[in-house]
Amino acid sequence: MFAEWRPMTDWRPVEDGSGATAGSVYRPLRDACPVHHSDELFGGFWAVVGHKDLVRAAMDTSTFSNVVPLFSTRRPPLESDPPEHSIFRG
C-alpha cells in the first residue's frame, strides 16, 4: 500500500527558538515525502504528515498499530486498535 514512499530519516520536528510556524515546517515535508522519521523524541518515531496519507494509515490497523506503549502502562483508547478501541468509543 505504501511501497511508493521513500521516507526521510533525518527530520527534526522540534527546533527550540526557531520561530517556525506549522505551515512553514510541514508544507515542505508534505511536498518532499509524506513519511518522516525522527530519533529526537520518544526514542524515535515515524510521522505521517499528509492528511490523506494519515487517514489511510489510521484506517489500516492491520498494518499500522496503535498498541505501542509510550509509558510503563498502556493507555487505551489512545494506545489500542479495534476491536478494543471500538469498546472505548462506544
Phi, psi and omega per residue, in radians:
M1 nan -0.749 -3.091
F2 -1.956 0.384 -3.060
A3 -1.089 -0.425 -3.114
E4 -1.334 -0.194 -3.124
W5 -1.331 2.437 2.992
R6 -2.087 1.679 -3.011
P7 -1.085 2.501 2.961
M8 -1.426 2.479 -3.099
T9 -2.122 0.230 -3.123
D10 -2.169 0.403 -3.071
W11 -1.322 2.347 3.058
R12 -2.069 1.779 -3.019
P13 -1.276 -0.359 -3.062
V14 -2.114 2.063 3.074
E15 -2.149 1.724 -3.124
D16 -0.995 2.313 3.049
G17 1.297 0.171 -3.083
S18 -1.344 -0.460 -3.095
G19 1.287 0.167 -3.126
A20 -1.212 2.566 3.062
T21 -1.679 2.837 3.119
A22 -1.008 -0.752 3.139
G23 -1.079 -0.733 -3.104
S24 -1.238 -0.435 3.127
V25 -1.509 -0.836 -2.991
Y26 -1.448 -0.512 -3.129
R27 -1.018 -0.894 3.107
P28 -1.100 -0.578 3.112
L29 -1.143 -0.818 3.124
R30 -1.070 -0.698 -3.135
D31 -1.176 -0.628 -3.090
A32 -1.392 -0.765 -3.051
C33 -3.002 2.382 -3.104
P34 -1.364 -0.113 -3.095
V35 -2.215 2.286 -3.106
H36 -2.349 2.683 3.128
H37 -2.125 2.509 3.060
S38 -2.359 2.389 3.017
D39 -1.726 0.019 -2.994
E40 -1.296 -0.600 -3.037
L41 -2.177 2.639 3.010
F42 0.954 0.454 -3.133
G43 1.328 0.217 -3.141
G44 1.859 2.458 3.112
F45 -2.782 2.825 3.032
W46 -1.824 2.469 3.112
A47 -2.198 2.269 3.025
V48 -1.731 2.048 -2.974
V49 -1.848 -0.116 3.080
G50 -1.679 2.367 -3.071
H51 -1.020 -0.877 -3.114
K52 -1.030 -0.755 -3.133
D53 -1.227 -0.631 3.100
L54 -1.111 -0.763 3.111
V55 -1.089 -0.755 3.105
R56 -1.025 -0.792 -3.130
A57 -1.185 -0.706 -3.117
A58 -1.139 -0.572 -3.127
M59 -1.425 -0.290 -3.095
D60 -1.728 1.251 -3.064
T61 -1.285 -0.210 3.078
S62 -1.328 -0.417 3.106
T63 -1.735 -0.720 -3.054
F64 -2.025 1.909 -3.075
S65 -1.722 2.559 3.024
N66 -1.661 -0.019 -3.100
V67 -1.483 1.172 3.109
V68 -2.319 1.609 -3.060
P69 -1.102 2.255 3.102
L70 -1.577 -0.304 -3.104
F71 -2.175 -3.077 -3.064
S72 -1.169 -0.442 3.063
T73 -2.178 2.565 3.129
R74 -1.250 2.568 -3.093
R75 -2.117 1.419 3.051
P76 -1.190 2.632 0.062
P77 -1.485 -0.126 -3.101
L78 -1.012 -0.748 -3.103
E79 -1.883 1.010 3.097
S80 -2.600 2.753 3.098
D81 -2.060 2.899 3.015
P82 -1.077 2.580 0.073
P83 -1.481 -0.221 -3.127
E84 -1.022 -0.773 -3.123
H85 -1.053 -0.656 -3.125
S86 -1.101 -0.592 3.112
I87 -1.090 -0.775 3.141
F88 -1.186 -0.668 3.125
R89 -1.128 -0.611 -3.114
G90 -1.198 nan nan
